[in-house]
Each structure stands twice: as structure tokens, then as C-alpha cells.
Amino acid sequence: MSANSLPSPPTVIEALAWVHVRDGRLLCVRPEGRDLLYIPGGKREPGESDEEAVARETLEEVSVVLRPGTFRPVAEIDQEAHAQAPGTRVRLVCYAAEHDGEIVPDNEIQEAVWVSHAERDLCAPAVRELVELLHQRGELP
């Protein structure tokens, strides 16, 4: 077997996201043109810390300001990436943080949806895994 015939490693999308649970439901968003729900977040810009990237993406997508000093890691999810080339994976690093402002969909976000554990099938694979993890921890009934 030549080196050229070895399978190439999967593409991995590095993403950061905000986890916000209220009244037993997880805040999810539906980006324009997508059939499943995600959580607010996205890719890091060059030079950004995790907190800066999560705060920027959250402000862009749901119009709230995350409070510095309140961030706490929630989970790291490695899962098949939805609506990407076959074999593509997403590594989703999730943080919770307190926020200021009212949650309102913005930019490319079509709607904000509060999802229960029973509704996890409405979510992209990485978010489904997060919902299951939060449920197992007792954070999402």
C-alpha cells in the first residue's frame, strides 16, 4: 500500500458555543438554510480566546452580552458534523456564562428555540450529544 492510498484524516471543525439552560430547556438556534438546531456559537477568529470567541458569536447570533468572569466550561463534544462533507467532524467546546440583554435572533439566525431533552432529535448531532450529557448530569430534565 503506497502512502498515496492511505485515507486522509477527517476534517475537524473547531467551534465554541454558549450553553444556556432556562426552565429545563436548552437555548438553540436555527441558522438560515438549516434543517436542524444548533447552539449559539461558531469558529474562533485569529487571536481570540475561547471566551472572546463565544462572547462575539453569541452577541452576533442572539444579541446578548456574556459577562466576563462568569464563564465556566460545560463540555467538549466530538461528533459528526451536520451538513458538511462526509467524514467531517466538529469539536464543540461549550461554555456557560451569565448574560445581559434579551435573547433575540440576529444576523443569519432564523429563530431561537428552547429545546427539552425529549426534543433533542430536532438538533444537529453534536447538540443532541450535549443535550444527552446535560440530561445525564441532571441539568436538563
PAZAPA-4460 file (N, C-alpha, C; in steps of 0.05 Angstrom, whole numbers, plus 32768, in hexadecimal, padded with zeros to 4 digits):
% residues 141
    n_x    n_y    n_z   ca_x   ca_y   ca_z    c_x    c_y    c_z   seq   type   mol
   8011   7FE8   8000   8000   8000   8000   8012   8019   8000     1      M     A
   800E   802A   7FED   801E   8042   7FEC   8013   8058   7FFE     2      S     A
   8024   806B   8004   801B   8081   8015   8003   8090   8008     3      A     A
   8002   8091   7FEE   7FEC   809F   7FE0   7FD1   8091   7FE4     4      N     A
   7FD1   8077   7FEB   7FB8   8069   7FEE   7FAE   8069   800B     5      S     A
   7FBD   8074   801D   7FB4   8075   8039   7F9D   8089   803B     6      L     A
   7F89   8083   804B   7F73   8096   804E   7F7D   80AF   805C     7      P     A
   7F73   80C6   8053   7F7B   80DF   805F   7F6C   80E2   8079     8      S     A
   7F78   80F0   808D   7F6A   80F3   80A6   7F51   8104   80A2     9      P     A
   7F3D   8100   80B3   7F24   8110   80AF   7F29   812D   80B4    10      P     A
   7F19   813E   80A6   7F19   815A   80AB   7F0B   815F   80C6    11      T     A
   7F17   8170   80D7   7F0B   8176   80F1   7F05   8194   80F2    12      V     A
   7EEC   819B   80F7   7EE4   81B7   80FB   7EE6   81BD   8118    13      I     A
   7EF6   81D0   811F   7EF9   81D9   813B   7EE4   81EF   8140    14      E     A
   7ED2   81EB   8153   7EBE   81FF   8159   7EBB   8203   8177    15      A     A
   7EB1   821A   817E   7EAB   8221   819A   7E8E   8229   819C    16      L     A
   7E82   8223   81B3   7E65   8228   81B5   7E5D   822F   81D2    17      A     A
   7E46   823D   81D3   7E3A   8246   81EC   7E23   8233   81F4    18      W     A
   7E25   8228   820C   7E10   8216   8216   7DFF   8226   822A    19      V     A
   7DE5   8229   8224   7DD3   8238   8235   7DBA   8228   823A    20      H     A
   7DB6   821F   8253   7D9E   820F   825A   7D8C   8221   826B    21      V     A
   7D72   8222   8264   7D5F   8231   8274   7D45   8221   8275    22      R     A
   7D3A   821F   828D   7D21   8210   8290   7D22   81F4   8284    23      D     A
   7D38   81E6   8287   7D3A   81CB   827E   7D3D   81C8   8260    24      G     A
   7D45   81DD   8252   7D48   81DC   8235   7D62   81EA   822D    25      R     A
   7D6E   81E0   8218   7D87   81EA   820D   7D81   81FD   81F6    26      L     A
   7D8E   8215   81F7   7D8C   8228   81E1   7D9A   821D   81C8    27      L     A
   7D8B   821B   81B2   7D96   8212   8198   7D8E   8227   8184    28      C     A
   7D9C   8226   816E   7D97   8239   8158   7D95   822A   813E    29      V     A
   7D85   8235   812B   7D84   8229   8110   7D8F   823E   80FD    30      R     A
   7DA8   8238   80F3   7DB3   824A   80DF   7DA3   8248   80C5    31      P     A
   7DA4   825D   80B5   7D96   825E   809B   7DA0   8247   808A    32      E     A
   7D8D   8239   807D   7D94   8224   806B   7D9B   8209   8078    33      G     A
   7D98   8207   8092   7D9E   81EE   80A1   7D84   81E1   80AA    34      R     A
   7D84   81C6   80AA   7D6C   81B8   80B2   7D6D   81AF   80D0    35      D     A
   7D84   81B0   80DC   7D87   81A8   80F8   7D90   81C0   8109    36      L     A
   7D8D   81BC   8124   7D94   81D2   8137   7DB1   81CE   8140    37      L     A
   7DBD   81E5   8147   7DD8   81E6   8151   7DD7   81F6   816B    38      Y     A
   7DEE   81FA   8179   7DEF   820C   818F   7DFF   8224   8186    39      I     A
   7DFA   823C   8192   7E09   8254   8189   7E27   8250   818B    40      P     A
   7E35   8257   8176   7E52   8254   8176   7E5D   8253   815A    41      G     A
   7E76   824D   8158   7E83   824C   813E   7EA1   8249   8140    42      G     A
   7EAF   8250   812B   7ECC   824D   8129   7EDA   8265   8135    43      K     A
   7EF1   8260   8140   7F02   8275   814B   7F0F   8286   8135    44      R     A
   7F10   82A0   813A   7F1F   82B2   8128   7F3D   82B1   8131    45      E     A
   7F4F   82B7   811F   7F6C   82B6   8126   7F71   82C8   813F    46      P     A
   7F7F   82BC   8152   7F87   82CB   816A   7F72   82CC   8181    47      G     A
   7F5A   82C1   817C   7F45   82C2   8190   7F49   82AB   81A5    48      E     A
   7F43   82B1   81BE   7F42   829C   81D2   7F27   828E   81D0    49      S     A
   7F24   8278   81DE   7F0A   826A   81DE   7EF4   827D   81E6    50      D     A
   7EF8   828B   81FD   7EE3   829D   8207   7EDC   82B3   81F3    51      E     A
   7EF1   82BF   81E6   7EEC   82D4   81D3   7EDC   82CA   81BB    52      E     A
   7EE2   82B2   81B2   7ED4   82A6   819B   7EB7   82A0   81A2    53      A     A
   7EB3   8293   81B9   7E97   828D   81C1   7E87   82A6   81C5    54      V     A
   7E93   82BA   81D2   7E84   82D4   81D6   7E7D   82E1   81BC    55      A     A
   7E90   82E2   81A9   7E8B   82EF   818F   7E75   82E0   8180    56      R     A
   7E78   82C6   817E   7E64   82B6   816F   7E48   82B8   817C    57      E     A
   7E47   82B8   8196   7E2D   82BA   81A4   7E20   82D5   819F    58      T     A
   7E30   82EA   81A1   7E26   8305   819B   7E1B   8306   817E    59      L     A
   7E2B   82FB   816B   7E23   82FC   814F   7E09   82EC   814A    60      E     A
   7E06   82D5   8157   7DF0   82C3   8151   7DD6   82C8   8161    61      E     A
   7DD9   82CF   817B   7DC1   82D2   818C   7DC1   82EC   819C    62      V     A
   7DD2   82FF   8194   7DD1   831B   819E   7DD5   831F   81BC    63      S     A
   7DE2   830C   81CA   7DE7   8310   81E6   7E05   8313   81EB    64      V     A
   7E0C   8321   8201   7E28   8324   8209   7E2E   8311   821F    65      V     A
   7E42   8300   821C   7E4A   82ED   8231   7E5C   82FC   8244    66      L     A
   7E57   82F8   825E   7E66   8306   8273   7E82   82FA   8277    67      R     A
   7E97   830A   8274   7EB2   8300   827A   7EB3   82F7   8297    68      P     A
   7EC3   82E3   829C   7EC6   82D9   82B7   7EB1   82C5   82BF    69      G     A
   7E9D   82C0   82AE   7E88   82AC   82B5   7E89   8293   82A5    70      T     A
   7E9D   8291   8293   7E9F   8279   8281   7EA7   8261   8291    71      F     A
   7E9B   824A   828A   7EA3   8231   8295   7EA1   821B   8280    72      R     A
   7EB5   820A   827E   7EB4   81F5   8269   7E9D   81E1   8270    73      P     A
   7E8F   81D9   825B   7E79   81C6   825E   7E80   81AB   8252    74      V     A
   7E8A   81AB   823A   7E90   8191   822C   7EA1   8196   8214    75      A     A
   7EAE   8181   820B   7EBB   8180   81F0   7EAE   8169   81E2    76      E     A
   7EA3   816E   81CB   7E95   815A   81BB   7EA4   8155   81A1    77      I     A
   7EA9   813D   819B   7EB5   8135   8181   7EA1   8124   8173    78      D     A
   7E96   812E   815C   7E80   8120   8150   7E81   8125   8132    79      Q     A
   7E72   8115   8123   7E6E   8119   8106   7E63   8134   8102    80      E     A
   7E6E   8143   80EE   7E64   815E   80E8   7E4C   815C   80D6    81      A     A
   7E37   816A   80DD   7E1F   816A   80CD   7E22   817D   80B5    82      H     A
   7E17   8174   809E   7E17   8184   8086   7E33   818C   807C    83      A     A
   7E46   8179   8080   7E61   817D   8076   7E69   8165   8065    84      Q     A
   7E80   8165   8059   7E89   814F   8049   7E8B   8135   805A    85      A     A
   7E85   811E   804F   7E86   8105   805E   7EA1   8102   806C    86      P     A
   7EA1   80F9   8084   7EB9   80F5   8094   7EC2   810D   80A3    87      G     A
   7EB6   8124   809E   7EBD   813D   80AD   7EB2   813B   80C9    88      T     A
   7EC3   8143   80DD   7EBB   8142   80F9   7EBB   815F   8104    89      R     A
   7EAD   8163   8119   7EAD   817C   8127   7EB7   8177   8144    90      V     A
   7EC9   8188   814C   7ED2   8188   8168   7EC6   81A1   8175    91      R     A
   7EB1   819D   8185   7EA2   81B3   8190   7EA9   81B7   81AE    92      L     A
   7EB6   81CD   81B4   7EBD   81D4   81CF   7EA8   81E6   81DA    93      V     A
   7E9A   81DD   81EF   7E82   81EB   81F9   7E87   81F9   8214    94      C     A
   7E7D   8211   8216   7E7F   8221   822F   7E64   822B   8237    95      Y     A
   7E60   822D   8251   7E49   823B   825C   7E54   8256   8266    96      A     A
   7E42   826A   8266   7E4A   8285   8270   7E30   8294   8275    97      A     A
   7E31   82A6   8288   7E1A   82B8   828D   7E1A   82CD   8276    98      E     A
   7E02   82D8   8271   7DFF   82EA   825B   7DEE   8302   8263    99      H     A
   7DF1   8317   8253   7DE1   8330   8255   7DD3   8333   823A   100      D     A
   7DBA   833C   823B   7DAB   8341   8223   7D96   832B   821E   101      G     A
   7D85   8330   820B   7D6F   831E   8204   7D78   830D   81EC   102      E     A
   7D73   82F3   81EE   7D7A   82E1   81D8   7D68   82E6   81C0   103      I     A
   7D74   82EF   81AA   7D66   82F5   8191   7D77   82EB   817A   104      V     A
   7D6C   82DB   8168   7D7B   82D1   8151   7D85   82E9   8140   105      P     A
   7D9E   82E6   8137   7DAA   82FC   8127   7DBB   82F0   8111   106      D     A
   7DC4   8301   80FF   7DD5   82F9   80E8   7DC9   82E2   80D9   107      N     A
   7DD8   82CC   80D7   7DCF   82B5   80C7   7DBD   82A2   80D6   108      E     A
   7DB4   82A9   80EE   7DA3   8297   80FE   7D86   829C   80F8   109      I     A
   7D78   8287   80F0   7D5C   8289   80E9   7D4A   8289   8102   110      Q     A
   7D51   8279   8116   7D40   8278   812E   7D50   826D   8145   111      E     A
   7D47   8274   815D   7D52   8269   8176   7D3C   8256   8181   112      A     A
   7D44   823E   818A   7D32   822A   8192   7D3C   821F   81AD   113      V     A
   7D2A   821A   81C0   7D31   820E   81DA   7D2B   81F0   81D8   114      W     A
   7D3F   81E0   81DA   7D3C   81C3   81D5   7D3E   81B3   81EF   115      V     A
   7D2C   81A1   81F3   7D2C   818E   820A   7D3C   8175   8202   116      S     A
   7D42   8164   8215   7D4F   814B   820F   7D3E   813A   81FC   117      H     A
   7D24   813A   81FF   7D13   812B   81ED   7D13   8135   81D0   118      A     A
   7D1C   814D   81CC   7D1C   8159   81B1   7D38   8159   81A4   119      E     A
   7D4A   814A   81B0   7D66   814A   81A6   7D6A   8142   8189   120      R     A
   7D57   8133   817E   7D59   812A   8162   7D56   8142   814F   121      D     A
   7D4E   8159   8158   7D4C   8171   8148   7D68   817E   8144   122      L     A
   7D7C   8173   8152   7D96   8180   8153   7DAB   8171   8141   123      C     A
   7DBF   817F   8139   7DD6   8174   812C   7DE3   815F   813E   124      A     A
   7DF2   814C   8133   7DFE   8136   8143   7E0E   813F   815C   125      P     A
   7E1F   8154   8159   7E2F   815D   8170   7E1D   8169   8186   126      A     A
   7E08   8177   817E   7DF6   8183   8192   7DE5   816C   819F   127      V     A
   7DDD   8158   8190   7DCF   8141   819C   7DE0   8134   81B2   128      R     A
   7DFA   8131   81AC   7E0D   8125   81C0   7E0E   8137   81D8   129      E     A
   7E10   8152   81D4   7E10   8164   81EA   7DF7   8162   81FB   130      L     A
   7DE0   8161   81EE   7DC6   815F   81FC   7DC6   8146   820D   131      V     A
   7DCF   8130   8202   7DD0   8116   8211   7DE3   8119   8229   132      E     A
   7DFA   8125   8225   7E0D   8129   823B   7E01   813A   8251   133      L     A
   7DF4   8151   824A   7DE7   8162   825E   7DD1   8154   826C   134      L     A
   7DC2   8142   825E   7DAD   8133   826A   7DB9   811F   827F   135      H     A
   7DCE   8111   8277   7DDB   80FE   8289   7DE5   810B   82A3   136      Q     A
   7DEF   8124   82A0   7DF9   8133   82B7   7DE2   813F   82C8   137      R     A
   7DC9   813E   82BF   7DB3   8149   82CD   7DAF   8167   82C8   138      G     A
   7DBD   8172   82B5   7DBB   818E   82AE   7DA5   8194   829B   139      E     A
   7D9B   817F   828D   7D86   8182   8279   7D73   816B   827D   140      L     A
   7D5C   8170   828A   7D4A   8159   8291   7D41   814A   8278   141      P     A
***
